[in-house]
Amino acid sequence: MATPKQWLAGARPRTLPAAVSPVLAGTGVAACADGAVWWKALLALVVSLALQVAVNYANDYSDGIRGTDDERVGPMRLVGSGAASPRAVKTAAFLAFGAAGAAGLVLAATTAWWLVAVGLVSVVAAWYYTGGSKPYGYLGLGEVMVFVFFGLVAVIGTTYVQTETWEWAALWAAVGIGALACAILVVNNLRDIPTDTVAGKRTLAVLLGDARTRGLYALLVLAAAVAVVAVASTTTWCALVGLLFLAVTVRALRTVLGGATGPGLIPVLQQTGLAELLWAALVAVALVACR
């Protein structure tokens, strides 16, 4: 039976900046448009955090029962390590989905009911990333899912539930956040190319190969930088302070482009997560302060 510490590790807290960042960025855009509603921002944060934890447990369960995690280099997995039963981890995933759904229903009831459909699609996408008979995460589509749901949907959705208007700045912020969220997954899959290849898990990194995957990481960091400029061009040039996120990516880029493999790539996950959080925080503060 897993200990509380192991359950916490299984929730993968180091991935949580990817859930906080879109809410920060989306709320910053809402504030710039004089439409921030802080209690809705907090509910959006609950939805985002709960979905991230649910995805982590769902992946742990699905990869564990397939044997994909039997020879894992990264953080401990509950099912793969035998610390918890598949049933227990699956239950934890659905409890987290339930928490996200409850908060999402409140947002839909106070904004627009069609948001319920968006939420349902998000949950289905989260489960079938590695779940089901033909998980799309095994077909090289994981990065697409992350960009759409932890970038576009999360950022634009956070802004919309507060302003109930379309804001171009929210789109550009979503591109920046989505690019860095994808970069985290790219590094994770780059590290796991050898084991994923053996397990038959055809991630985008497996399909592209080592060298092209490293190039993709650099391209995503560049896209996030361009997105800062796009946000600034549609709001306030103060938002350019967001480019300071690049200071955190220097070491990560050096590691990735330098050919690091296996455990050598683990620090890059934390560095990229920090870069995403810094991108969101700096841009959000600028949008609030200079509106």
Helices and strands as residue ranges (DSSP letters): H 4-10, G 13-15, H 17-32, H 38-66, H 78-81, H 86-110, H 115-127, G 136-139, H 142-147, I 148-153, H 154-163, H 168-191, H 193-199, H 204-208, H 210-234, G 237-245, H 246-257, G 262-265, H 266-289
